[in-house]
């Protein structure tokens, strides 16, 4: 900005003084890495235009009010003069699931209209139990509504998207407990939604990806029915924040390393909890006997290494793994409208295709691990 002495300022014409005072605020780059593809960059520009504050500088209550990628998608659609209505799904229903700490909000997506009177019942559809992201602190069913809609329509499966208790009001392992309670409820109540309890997958994004694999591990340990597959979308799979992707994407948007430290600090009560097998999954968890893992990572994301390291550990443990990295997009890209981001559509189709393949196979048997290392 041009600096003026008081005397020089008095000598300027009023119009020029107003122009100097009205200079626009200098904003940091929307894509600090410079690696985002053009469509992703346009979305990051839209997100920046919403003037959200850095999450890591806020209280959790303030952070939950900040704009996210779903808001950026709507802003971009409006900029292009296009409608912002969500992807149509024939049946969308808000419900509540009994939880340990009280009712859990959930939303059911059914990709087919119910049969009319006199019509034969439709065949049972597969079921996906979906967990949203947000670092165990923020995030909501609404913020991740587009992901659930895409999964339902692309997979032709009933989706039950589950909310869970969040930190710091509810510390670790509250979200993990809620996720497993919701999975068991979904198995017991699948029929009322026209779903087949023998063809159930768990899918999650970011923190939700961590919850999804933990649900499978908890089912294995309790000898409950296993999901046929785990869809892990840029999962929080470890607590080492010095990995290559944390270093390369320390200042990335919409997720950076400082935010991840903020999330973990609010979810855990003690530093030692970061080494619990439920959080440090690729570092300490026993992974044998788990169902097929479908892993999606983004190149411009501190969590890219988490997904890759988890894939390696799962494969070494004898688990079937299919993984796909999308190098020119960021965290939160998965649920973006494919007409705005073709890479999001590719990722949605990849996940759905792998889920459909898993649904077509016999349900996995429960295989107890040789020895578990659950806990600290």
N, C-alpha and C positions, 0 to 999 in steps of 0.2 A: 504494500500500500504506500502511496506517496505521502510523505510527512511534510507538513507546512509549519513554519513559525507563525505565531499569532499575527505579526505584522504582515507577513506575506499573505496570510489568509485574508486579512482585511483589504488587501489590494486586489484580490481576485474578483471578477464579476460574480454576481450571485449565482448565475446559472452554472458556472464552472465549479463553484464551491459545492453546489448541490450534486453535481456529477461525481465529484471526488468522494463526497460522503456516501453516495449510493453504490459505491463499488461492491460487486457481489462477494459474499463470503467464499473464501477459498476452501473447498472441500477436498478431503483425501480422495485418491482414485477409487472408483467403484470396484475395480479389479486390481488390487495392489500387485498381484503376481504377473499380470500382463499375459496370462496364458489362456484365458477364457475364449471360447469360440464366439463368433459374433452374436448368435442368438442368446447365449448365456450372458454375454456382456450387456446386451440390451435389458435383460431382466435385472442384472445388478445395478444398472443405471436407474431403473424404475424403483428398485428397493432404496437406493440412496436418495431419490427424490422425495421419499416419504419422511425423511429427516428423523429416523429412529436414533436413539441414543445408544452408545456402546453398552451392551448387556452387562459386561463385567464391572461397570461403574455404578450399577443400580442396585436397589433392593429387589428381592424376588417379586414383591408385589408390583413394583414399577416395571420390572422386566417383562412380566406377563402382559403388559399393555403395549409393548413395542410392536411395530409392524414386522411381519416376517415374509417369507417367500410367497405365501398364499396371497398376501396383500400386494406384493409386487406383481404377481400374475394379473390380478384384477386391474392394477394401475396400467399395466402394459396393454391389456385388452381395451381399456377405455381410451388410451392414447391412439390405438389403431381403429377406434370407432366400432368396436365389436362388442357383442353382449357378454356379460360376465356370469351368466347362469352356469351352475355346475353341470358336469357331464350327467346326462339323464341315466337314472337307474330305476327300473320299474317300481321297486318297493324300497323305501327308506324309512326306518322306524327307530325312534329313540326308546330305549328301555333302561332298566336298572338291574344290576346283578348284586346279590347279597355278598358283602365283603366282610373281612375281619374287623375293619374299622368303620363299617357302615356301608350303605349302598354305593355301588360303583356305577357311574354313568357309562352307558354303552350305546352303540348305534349299529343296527342291523341293516345290511344292504343285500337285497335279493334280486338277482339279474333276470327274473322272470315274473310275469304277472301270476297271481294265484288263479287256479282253475275256477271257472264259473260253475254255478249250480248245474248239475247234470253231466258235467264233463269228468272224464277220468282223472284221477290224481296224477300229477306229473312225477316222473322218476326223481328219486332223491338226488340232490346235488352235493358236490364236495363242500367242505366248510373250511374257511380260513379264519383263525383268530388273530387279529391284527393289533399291534401295540405301537402307538405313535411315539415320536421323539420329543426332545426338549430337555435333554440333560438331567432328567428326573426332577426338574424344577419348574420348567415352563412347558408350553405345548398343550394342545387340546384336541378334542375330536373335530372341532371346526377347522383348526389350522391344518389338519392332515386329512380332511374330508376327501380331497381330490385323489389321494393315494388309495384310499379304501374303495372309492368308486372305480378307479382304474383296475384294481385287483379283481373286483367283483365281475366287471364286464369282460375283461380280457381273459380271466380264468374260468368264467361261467361257474362261479362258486359263490355260495352264501358267505358274506364277510361279517363277522362280529368284531367291530372296532371297540376297544376297551380303554377307558380312562382309568387312572390309578392314582393313589395318594401321592402327593408331591412334597418335596423338601423345600425349605427347611422345616415346615410344619410337621412333616412325617419323614423321619430320617431312615437311612438304610437299616434293614432291608424291606421297608414297607412296600415300595413299588414292586419288588420281587415277589413278595407274598401275595399281593393283589393279582399279579399276572397269573400265578399258578391257580389261585382260587377261581379266576375267570375261566381259565382253560378247563378245569374240572367241571365247572357249571356248563360250559358250552357242550362238553361231551354228553352230559346228562340231559340237556335240553335241545339237542340238535334237531330232533324230529319235529318239534313244533315250528321250526323254520324251514322245513322241507329239506333238511341236510342229513347226510349220511355220516354217522359217528365213526365209521371205519375208514373214512377218507377225510382226515382233518390235518391241516397244516398250520404251523405258526409262522407269522411274518411280522417283522418289526423294522422300523427305521431308527438309526442312531441309537439313543438310549433304548428305544423299543426293540432294536436288534439284539441288544444285550438281554432284555427280558425274554425274547423269543427263545434264544438258545438256553437260557436258564430254565425256562418252562420244560424244555425237552430233557434237560439234565434232572430236574426234579421228578418228572414222570418216570424216567429210567430208575431213579433211586427208590421211588415208592412203588415201583412195578405197576404203575398205571399204564393205560394204553398210550403208546408213543404216537406223536404226530408222524405223518408219512414223510414230511419234509420240513425244513427250517429255511425260511426266506430271510436272509440277513442283509439288510440294505445299509451300507456304510455303518456297520455296527460299532458301538463302544465295546471293544473286546479286550482291552487292557488298560493299565494305568501308568504305563511308561510314556511320559510326555517329552522324551528325547529321541523318539524314533525319526527316521528320515522324513516322513511326511509332516510330522510336527515341526521339524526345522524348516522344511521347504515352504510350508503353508502357515507359518506362525502368525502372519497378519492377513490371512485370507478372509474373504467374506462369502457367505454370511456367518461362518464359524471360524474362530481363530483359537490359538492356543490359550490365550488369557481367558476366554470364555469357558474352555474345558476345565481349567483350574478352578474357576468360579463355580461351575456346576458341581465338581467333585467336592469342593469345600463345603458346599451347602448340603449335599446328600449324605456325606459321611460325618460321623461324630468324632472319630479319632483317626489320626494318620494311618495307624495300623490296618484300618478297615480297607484301605486301598489294595491290600494284598489278599483280601478275601477272594476265594475262588470264583465267587459270583461276579466280581468286578474285574479281577485280573484273570480273565478266562484263558487267554492263550498262554499266559505265564505259569498258571498253577492248577487249572482245572483238569480233572480226568475226563477225557473226551471220547473214550471208547464206547461203543454201543449206541451211538447217536444216529438218528436218521439222516438222510441226504441233506446236505447243506447247499443252498443256492446263495452265493455271495455276490453282491454288487458294491463296487467302490467307485469313488470319484477322484480324479487326479488332483483337483484343487481343493483339498480337504485334509485337515490334520489327522483324520481318522483313516486315511487310505492305508497306511501301514498296518493298522489294527486289523482290517479285513484281510489283508494279504498274509499276515502272520497267523491269523486264525485259520485261514485256509490251509496253510502248511501244517499246522499242528493237527488239524482234523484229518488230513490225508495221512499223516504219520501214525494216527491212531486208528486207521482202517476205515474211516468214514468216507462215503462217497461225496465228492465235492465238485461243483461246477461254479466257476467264478468268472466274472466279467468286470474289467475296469474301463471306465469312461474318462479318458485323460483330460479332456478340455471342458469339463463341467465341474460344478462345485457341490458341496454339501447341500442337501435339500432339493436337488434337481429332480428327483424321481417322480414326484407328483405333479410336476408342471404340465400344463396343457400342451400336448404334442404339437398343436398347430403353432405354438410359440417356440418350442424347443424340440426339434425332431429327435434329439438324443434321448429325451425323456420317453418318448414313444417307443424307441428301440429298447430301452431298459424295461419298460412295462411289458412289452411283448416277450422279451427274454425271460423275465421272471414268471410270467403267466405260462409260457410254453413249458418251462421246467416243472412248474407246479402241476400242470395237466399231465405230464409224463409220470410224475410221482403218484398222482391220484389214480392212474391206470394200473398201477402195480398192486400186488397184495399188501395188506397192512403189515408194517414191520413188527417182528417179534420183539419182546422186551429182552434185552441182553444186559445183564448186570455187569458192571465193570469189575475188574479184578480187585481193585481197591480204590476208594474214593478219597479225595483230599478236600472235602467241602469244609468251608469255614476258614478261619485264620491260620 
